Amino acid sequence: MSRDLTRRALVGAILAGGAVGTAFSPVRGYLERFAPLSGSAWEATEETDRTVESPYGAATVRYDEYGVPNVTGETEEALYFAVGYTQARDRGFQLDLQRRQMRGELSAVVGDATLDSDEFHVKMEFAGAARANWQLLGETRAGALVEAYTTGVNRVLANDPSAIEFGLLEYDPDPWTPVDTMLMQKQIAWNLTGSFRTLRKALVANRLGRRAANDLYPNRYDFDSPVIRNGNGGAGNQANRGSTGSHAVEPEFVEWLGQFESPLGVGSNNWVVSGEYTESGAPIVANDPHLSLMAPPVWYEMNLRTDDVSVRGVTFPGVPFVVIGENDAGAWGFTNAGADVIDFYRYDTRNGEYRYEGGWREFDTERREIAVSGGEDRQVTVRKTVHGPVIEREGRQVGVAWTGHTATRTTHAIYEYSRCSGLDDMLAATKRFDSPTQSLVYADRDGDTLFYVTGKIPIRTVDGEEVTGDRVFDGSAGEGEWSGFTPFGTSSWEGFVPFDEKPHVVNPDYLGSANQRVVDRPTHYLAEAYSDPYRGIRIYDLLDRRANSGTPMDPAFMKRMQRDALDLRAKALTPVLVRAARKADDTGDLTDSLDALDAWDYRMERDSLAALVFVHWFERYRDLTFSPAFERHGLDESYYPADWVLHHLDPDSRWFGDESRDEVMVRALRRALDGIEDAGEGTYGDYNTTDAIDHPLGLDFLEYPTRPTDGSRATVNNYAVENPTGSSWRMVVPMDGPSAGVLPGGNSGNYFTDHYDDQLGRWADGEYKPMTLEIRGTPTISFERGSDR
């Protein structure tokens, strides 16, 4: 196989997770071509004692039985140098892949199929925002530790880049920089808050009418389980001057942008329960963030200790500090708050200028070159306005303002979490958590509990009146601007929601969040829309029932909650479907399926026939309901509304066309059964498997084993096999007993280690492994001054 063919076959897999593994069968002949097989790729799997020189002093790494580095250091600098070394050793390719994507440098190693991705990321200028971040953070204590971490990463990348993917793609990684770590924070923030929903809704309004857009994309779902119940987390009423007018956008432009927004299904569950409701009298924190699932996982687990700090949990490769976890004082976890922190602007333009507040200004313009391996390099024009970058494509353009485009203090806040000794420290650190907007839950060993929405939330105004952000603003008129926001610089934030006015509850008895509406009556506008509330409703149902039962809660109950597979979509719609089918003519051939659905408990479990029928039926029902009208107007399934909207359509809704809802439901059931037969599936576990979790290169031999699992995108046990997204880390932390967690795969990204996928079976089966602050394992790597052997 030629080098050029190798690169072309690997193309776009990095961008889209495409399956190209068949191009490399049989695997043996391909593996013979890459040199690291006989060298460092094997050495990286050997857990033998080795000594590494460190400019920061002594540290020791002990890998436990799950490949989790237990790192001790005589100083924090020595500790985080060792952390950088272990992350690069275990996840080196993942580090480099992520920064290449955010910098727009994928095509330099994989060819022209990633040019669209590179063009978007270059025009969005994430790297410029990361540089601004480092200018703000560089002189802080966290900045000094990021520099030590960077030095540790480069000890591996420069001398021993053992990840086999570097050999497969035939390139050596560039040195890591502190700005790259800042770039990882920007990537995290974008993946959680980067949404083009405003543009999508504007397009639907343009094609189907504003009434249809408001019906299909409502800003508020009708349910009774917001995160903060019986309160508003502040004072006053949400400012809500509705959108005025629409801005026509083309589907090709929106579809191109849609490739790069937050993945569908990104969300999370978390809850905190005070000691009043637990068996031990001490609080419990539970968290399972729902992110893209891949091999290796998005999270990396660490256990870190110095004389002053002991912290354990998970972080993102490229970030030195524990993001979700526990220390000696308490534990914390996050879900996505869903706040609207991105706005879009249209401008009057002429000859490289844009009108702004009565005058004309030149765009801040720069020409960039995107390198393309084996192809012609692409020239890209990066343009900015006072609001931020301008994204252009084939004559269409939109200005973007995003809170992540300025310098933020989040990295410092996360560092401070590891050192928090109680509630006051946690509040002080959270005040510095600028981006992304998250729903934080916290508990400590003093018995305190906390919920707080983090991140800077903009206040928009038009003609002096506070408005919502669900529109395309007139940038030339200065509509909707964020006072105190400086893109690619340091912001004062004076025009943003004050910290004390963000939704929060100090010492709640119990509270759960699952990306549903945060509060019914916020002081300020928070979000254009939230996720389907199924998980949030179910979490509160489980917590309320247990709290009212007189039986106290314990870690075992929390684990059962995280494994809960009851699908509220199915509970609501299955009886309606069964009644419709039993009343219809000539449905005798459906009897077995209807009997299974009739007897079903609505749990999406692997051994269930009914769950298999439901999941296929629901997708066919969605398509038959919306496709006729959407296709007529040039809109594909990516514009279909959320599950909650489909679920709550009136039986006489116009979206059912000339048929009744019952007729559409029964027709969808027939199509679903035909699809099941064609696929040869017998139970839900034949469909709902880990086979969907791919390696970014799409190579079969780098992917995980296929295992059936439970859950759906609407269940607390969250797994959306269609994307795939789901529980990317599960954690249960009692304040007076052993903690537990599990990853969907393994902690190592090195294919030849036992820890590449050794947690996958536990994750698929809803089991856990110990998560202790105790330092475990035999010494594997020692760091000393002036010694390297």
N, C-alpha and C positions, 0 to 999 in steps of 0.2 A: 504494500500500500504506500503510495507516494505521500510525502509530507503535505503537499497541497490538498490531497484528498482527505487526509486525516483531519486537517483543520476545517475543511468545508463540511465534513460529516458531523463535526462537533458543533458547528454553527449554532445558533439561536437557542441551543439547549440551555445555555447559561442564562439567557434572557427569559425564556419561557418554560424551562423544564421539559422541553420536548423529548420524546422517546426516540433516540437514534441508536440504541444499543444493538439493534439487528445488523447495523452496518459493520459491527466488529465481531461477528461470530465467524469461526470459533474464537474464543477469548485467548486461548494459549498462544496462537500465532501473533496476536497483537501485543500481548505482554512481553514477548521475547524482544520486542523492538525498543523497550524503554529501559535505559541504563540503571536507574535507581533500584531495580529489582535485586541487583547483586550487591548493593551498597547500603546507603543510608535509610532507604525505606524499610529494610529488615531491621537495621539497628534501632530505629525509632520504636520498634515493638518490644525490644528486650528491656525488661525492668531490672537491669543490672546496676550495681553501684558505680557511679561516675562522678567526677569532681569537675566543676566548671568555675572559671575565674569570674569574679564579680567585682566591679569597682565600688560596690556599696557595702560589702561585708558579708557576713555569714548568713546563710539560709539553707533550709533543707526541704526537699520535696519527698513525700511518702505517698505513693499511689495506693489507694485502698482496693478492696476486692471488686469495685465497680469502675476502676480507672479514674476516680476522683482525686485530684491532687490535694493532699493535705500539706500546706506550705507554712513553715515557720521561719521567721526572720528576726535577727537581732535588732533591726530597725525597720521602719516602714519602707524606706528606700530599698533595703535589701530584700524585703518581702516582695515588693511589687516588681523588682527586677526579675525575681524568680517566677512571678506570675506571668510576666511577659514571655519568659523563656518557655514555660509549660504551655501557654496558649499557642505560641508559634509552633511548638513541637507537636501538639495534638490537633491544631486546627489551622495550620499555616496557610493552606490553599483557601480556606474559607475567609480568612482575614483579607487576603489579596483580592479574591473575587469580589467581596463586598465593596472594597474601596475602588476597584476598577469600575464597577457599575456606577457608583456615585460620582466618580470623576469623569465618566464618559470615556473610559479607556478599554472597554471590552474588545472592540474591533481590532485593537493592536495585537491581540493574541489569538482571536478566533475567526477573524475575517469579517466580510461585509454584512453578514446577516444580523449583526447586532448594531448596525449603524443607527437605526431608529432610536434604540435605547440610548446610545451615546449622544445623539443629537439632543434628545430631550434633557438628559442630565447635564450636558454642557450649557444649554440655554437656561436651565433653571439655576445654574451657578451655585450648586450645593457646596462646591469646594470653596468658593468665596465666602460663604456663610461660615464654613468651618474655620477658615483663617481668622475671621472676625472673632469667633469663639475663642480661639487660642490666644489672641491678643488680650482678651479679657481675663482668661484663666491662667495664662502663663506664669504670672507672678504670685499665684496663690499656693497654698500648701498642696492642694490637689494637683496643681500644675507641676510641681516638683516631682510628685509621685508618677504622674503621666510620663515625665521624661525618663524616670528610672525604668518604668514599664517598657517604654519605647526601646531603650538600650537592650533590655532583655529579649524583646522580640527580634531585634536585629542580630543578636548573637546566633540565632537559629537561621533567620532568612538569609543572612550573608554567608554563613559557613556550612549550614546543613539543612537546606530546604527539602526535607525528606518526603513531603506529601507526594504521592505518586502522580497526582494531577499535574504537577509542574513538568514531570517527565512526559506525560501524555500530550500536553500542549507544547512541549519543547521550548520552554522559556524559563528564565530565572527572575524571581520577584525583585522589585526595587526595594530599597530600604524603607522601613516603616518610619513615620514621622509623628510627632504629637498632633499635627493637624489631621492626620488620618484617624486618630482616635476621636477627635472632635467630629470628623466626618461620619463616624459610626453613630454618634449621638444624633446627627442630622438624619441619618438613614432610619433609625428607630422612630424618630419623631414623624418623618414623612410617612412611613408605613402605617402609622397609627392615626394620622390626621390629614394626610394628603387626599382630598376628595374633590372630584369634579361634578358632584351631584347638582350643583347650581347650574352648570352648563347643560347637563343632561336634562334637567327639568325644563330649562328654557327651550331646548330643542323639541321636547315633547309638546310643550305649550304651543310652539310655532307650528307643529305638524298636526296635532290632535285637538288643539284648543286649550285655553287656559283652564276651563272647567275640568276637562279630562286630566290635565296635569295636576291640578289640586286634588282631584279624587284619587289618582293613582300614586301621587307622591305627597301625602299629607304631612304636615309639619308636626302633627300630634296624633298619636294612637290613643284610643279610648280604653283605658284599663286602670286598675286601682292599686297597682304595686310599683310606684316609683321607688327609687333607691331610698330617698328620705320620705317617710310616710308621716302624715299628720303634722306637716310643718313646711316651711319654705327655706330653711337653712339661711335665712337672712330676713330682710324686711322689704316690703314694697311689692310691686307687681312688675312682671316682665314687660319691658317696652316692646311693643309689637306693632309698629306701623307697617302694614303689609306692602308687598312688592308693588311697584308702580311701573307697568310696562314690561316688555321683554326685549331681549337682544337676540336677533336671529343668529344662530350658529349652524354650521353644516355638520351632518352626521360623520363625514369622513374625518373632520378635524376632532370632533368629540371622541370618536372611536380610537383615533390615534392617541389622544391624551389618556383615554381610559386604560390603556395598557400599563400605565405607569402610576396609577393611583393606588390607594390602600387596597390590598387584595380583598375580595369578597370573603366574608366569614371571619375577618379579623375582629376579635373581641376578647372576652374573658369572663370568668366568674371569680368573685371573692366574697368572703363574709367573715365577720368577726362576732364572737359571742362572749359576753362578759361572764365573770365568775358566778353571777347570780343564777345562771341557767346551766352551769356545768357540774358534772359529778364531783370534780375536785375542788370547786370554788375558785379556780383560776381561769383566765380567758383562753380562748383558742382562736387562731387565725387559720383560714384555709384560702388557697389561691390556685387557680389553674388558668393561666393566660392562653388565649386561643389565637395562635399565629400560624403562618404557613408552616406546613410539615415537610421536612426534607431530610436527606441523609448527607451529612450529619445534621443533628438538630440545630435550631436557631440558638439554643441556650447551651452554656458551658457551666458545669458545676464546680465549685471550689470550696475549700475549707481553709481559712486563713487565720494565722495567729502571730502576734508579737506580744511583748510584755504588757502592752496597753490595750490591745484590741483582739477580740476573738469574734469572727463573723463567718457565717456559712450560708451558701445559697447559690444562685445562678446569675450569670452575666451574659452579655453578648460578646462573642469573640471580637477582639479589638478594643474592648472596654475593660480596664483593670479592676474596677470596683464591683462588689456584689450589688446587683440591682434589686433582686427579690430574695428575701431570706430572713435570717435571724442573727442576733448577737447575744451577748450575755444578758442584756437588759430586756429585749423584746423581739418582735417579729413584725414584718410588713409585707404587703403584697399590693398589686395594682390590677385594675381593669381599665379599659379605655372609656373615658368620660364622654366622648362623642362631641365635645364642644367644637363650635364652628370657628376655626382659627385661620381660615383662608378666604380671601375675597378676590373678585375678578373685576376688571375694568376695561371699558372700551374708550377709545380716544379718537378725536378728530386728528388726522395726520396729513402731512404734505412734505414731500422731498426730504425725508430723514428727520422731520420734526413732528412734534405732537403739541396740540394746544393744551395749555394748562392755566386755569384761572385767568383767562383773558389775554394771555400772551402765548408765544410760540417758543418751545424749547427743543434743542437737539436731543435726540436719544443718546444716552451714554452707550457708545457702540464700540465693540471690539471684535476683530476677526480671529477665529480660532481654527486650528487644524486638527481633525480627528484622524489619527493614524489607522491604517487598515492593513492587516497582514494579508499578503498575497493579492492586494487590490489597490485601487486608486484612493489616495487619501481624500477626505472630504473637507471642504472649507465651510465653516459655520459662522454666521454672524450672531453675536450675543448682544442683545439690546436691553436696556433698563430704563425705567422712568423713576420718578420720585417715590413710586409705590413699590417697586421691585422689578423683577425680570418680565420681559415680554416674550411670550411663546408664540412663534410664528410657524405656519405650515401652509404652503401652497396658497398664499395670498390671504389666509385667515390669521388673525392674531388676537391675543387677549393678554392684558396685563394681570400680573399675579402679585398679591401681597399675602405672605405666609409668615407666621410668627417665628418659624425656624430659620428665616432668612436674616436674622440679626444675631448678635452675640447673646448667648444664654448662659446661665449659671448652673444648669442641671447637673453637669458632671461633678461640680463641687457639692451640690446637695446630696447626690448619691454617695459620694465619699463620706459626707458627714453622717449619713444614715448608719454606716458601719460603726460609728463612734458614739451614737446616741445612748444616753444613760437613762432616759425616761421621756415622758410626754413633752415637757418643755423643750428638750433638745429636738425632738421629732418635729414639733411645730416650727421651730426656728429654721431647721433644715428645709422643711417643706416650703417655707416662704421663698426660698431661693430656687425652687424647682420651677423653672420658667417654661419648659417645653419638653415633651408634649403634655396635653391636658389628660390627666389620669384620675381615676377614683382610687385613692389610697385608703387601705384599711390597716390598722395598727393595733397591737396590744402589747402590754409589757408585764413584767413579773411583779410590778407594784399593783397590778389590777386595773390599770387604766386601759381604755379602748378609745379608738378615734376613727372617724371617717372625714376625709378632706378631698375636695377637688383641687388638683394641682394645676400649674401652668398659667400663663398669661392669656387672658380672654379679652379680646378687643371690644371696645364700645364704639359703634358706628353712629354717625349723625348725618342727617340731611337737613339743611336749613335750620340747624340748631336743635333738631328733634332727634332723639335716639330711635334707631330703626334696626330691623333685623338684617341679617346678612344673606338672605336667600334670593339674591338678584345679581345681575351684572350691573355694576355702578358706572355712572358717567365719570370717568377719570378726568376728562378735560374740565369738568365743572367742579372737581374736588369732592364729589359725593363719597360718603362712607369712609373717609380717611381715618386713620388711627393716630390720634394725637400721641406724640412721644415715641413713635416708631421710626427707627432709622435702619433701612435695609442695608446689610453688609457693613454695619457699624455697631455702635453700642447704643441701645435704646434707653430712654428714661422711663418709659412705660406709664407716664402720668395719665394717659387717656385710656387706661385699661381697668378692668374690674379690680377694685382693691382686694387685698388678701382676705380681710375680715368679712367681705361681702360675698365671697365664693361659697357655694353650698358646703356645709360641714356640720358635723355633730361630734361634740366631745363627750366621751363616755356613754355611747349608746348601749342599751341592754343587749341588743343584737341587731345587725344590719347586714344586708347583702346587696351586691351590685353585679349586674350582668349586662351592662351596656344599654339598659332601658333608660327611660326618662329619669333624670336625676331627681327632679323636684317639680311639683305641680306649679308653684308660684315663685319662680326665681326673681331676685331683685333686678337682674339684667338678662337680656337675651343671651342664651347659652348655645343653642344648637339649632341647625336647620331641620334636623331629624335625628332619631335614634334607631338603634337596632330593633328588630322584632322582640317583643317583651316576653316571649315564651319562657326563656330560662329564668328571667327575673321573677316572673309570677310563680314558677315552680319552686324556686329557692325559698321564697317567702312562705309558700304553702307548707313546705317541709319544716322550716324553722318554727312557724306558728303552731303547727300541729304538735311538734315535740315540746315546745315551750308550754303549751296548754295541757299537755298530757300528764304533767306531774313527774315524768321520767326525765332526769337530767341528761344533758348532752355530754358526749365524750368523743375522743378521736375516732373511735370506730364508727360512730354515727356520721361524723364529718366525711369519712371515706365512703360510706354508703351514699351520702349525698353526691359526692363527686362522681360516683358510678351510676347515678340515677338515669335511667333511659326512657322515662315516660315522655312521650311526645304529645304535647297539648294540641298540635295541629290534628294529629290522628284522633285524639279523644273527641274533638269537636266535629270532625268531618266524616269519620268512618261510619257512625250510625246513619248519617244523612245519605251517604253513598249506598249503604246496604239497603235502606228503605227504598231508595230510588230504583235500585237494580231488581229488587224482589217485586216491585209493582210493574216493571217493564215487561213487554212481551218477549217471548223467545229468549229467555235468559237461563234456560235449564243447564246450558253448558258452563254457566258461571257458579253453579251450586257449591262446588267444593271450595272455591275461593271465598264465596260469601259466607259459608259456614265458618271458615277460618277467621274471617274478619269479625263475624258476629261473636265468636268466643274469645276474641283477643283482649288483652289487658292494656293495649296501646303502648307497649314497651318495645323499643327498637333494639331487640336482642338477636344475637347471631343465629340462634336455632329456630327462629320464628318464620313461618311461611307468611303470616299476615303482614309482618313488618316489611317483607320483601315486596308483597303486592302493593302495600301502601306507598312505599317510596317511589316505585315505578308509576303508580297511578297518579300521584300528586304532580309529577313532572309532566305527564301527558295532559292532565287536567289544566295545568297552567298554560301549556302550549295551545291547546284547543280553545281556551278562553280568549287569549290575547293575540295569537298569531294572525288571525284574519285582518283585524284592523291595523295592527302594527306593520305587517308586511305591505299593506296597501300604501302606507305612508313612508316606506323606506326605512323602517326601524326594525332591528333584529331583536333577539331574545335578551340581549344585554340591557335593553330598556324596559323589560317587564318589571312590574312593581314587586314589592316585598311579599313574602309569604303571608304576613298578617293582612295585607290588602286583599289578596286572593281569598283567603279564609273568610273574610267578612263581607264579601260581595253580597249584595241583596239578591235573593232568588230571581228577581225580575230585572237584574242589571242588564244594561244595554250591551255589555261586553259578551254576553252569551249569544248575541246575534239573533238569528231566526229560531234558534232552538231554546228549549227550557234548560234551566240549570241541571235538572235531573237527566235530561238527554245527553248533555255534554259530559256529565259525570260517568254515565254508563258507557258512552263511546270511549272515554278515556280509559275505563277499566278494561275494555276489550283490547285496546292497543297495548295496555300495560302487560296483559297476560300473553299477548303475542310476542312482546319483547322479552319477557321472562323465558318463554319457550325457546326462542331463538338463541338466547344466551346460555341456555342449559343450566339455569340457576334453580336450586331447590329450596333454599332458605336464605334469610337475610345475610348470613355470614358468607355466602357465595359471592355476594355483591359488595358487602361492606368489609373490605380487607385493606391491609397495609400495603398492598401492591401499588396503590396510588402514590405512595411516598417515594419520590424519585431522588436520585442524586442529580445535582445541577448539570452534569455532563450527559445525563440520559443513558449511561452505560449500564447494561443489565447486571454485570458482575459487581458493580459498586452499589447496587440497590439492596434494600433490606429483604429478608425473607417475607413471604406472603403469609399473613396470619389474619384470621377473621376477628372482628371486634364488634363491640356494641356501640350504640349511640347514633345520633344524627345531628344535623346542623341546628335543630331546634331543641335538643335535649341538654340537660345539665352535663351529662357525660358527652362532651361535644366532639363530634368527628364529622366533618363534611367531606366525604370521600370524593365528591365532585370536583373539589378545588386542587389539592386537599388542604384544609385547615382544621384546627382543632386544638385539643389540650396539649400544648407544647411543653408543659411542665406541670406536674401536680404536686402540691405541697400541703401538709397538714402539720401545724405547729402548736402544740399545747404549751402553756406557760409553766407547766410543772411536770412535764414528762417527755418521753422520747418523741422526736419529730420524724416525719417520713416524707419521702418524695420519690418521683420517678420521671425519667425522660422517655420520649417516644423514639428510642433507638439506643444510642450509647454515647458516652462522654468523649470518646476519641473519634477523630476524623480519619485516623490511619486504618486503612482497610485491612491490614494484616494483623491487627491486634484483636484480642478477644473482646475488647471493650468497644468495638465498632457498633455492635448491635445487641449487647448482652442485656439491655433493659427492655428491649422491644416486646418480648413475651409478657413481661410483667405489666407493661403499659397496656398492651392489647387486652389483657385479662383483668385490668382494674386492680392490680396488686402494687405494692410499694416496696421500697427498700429503706433501710435506716438512714437518717440524716442527723448526724450528731456533731456537736461542737468539739467532741474529743478528737485529738489528733491520732489517726490510725494509719497502719501500714508500716512496712519496713523502709528505711531510707533508700531512695532510688537515685536521687541527684543531690549532691552537696555543692553549695556555692561558697567559695573562699576567696579572699583577696590574694592575688598573685599566683593562683594555682589553676591549672586546666589540664585534666588528665582523664 
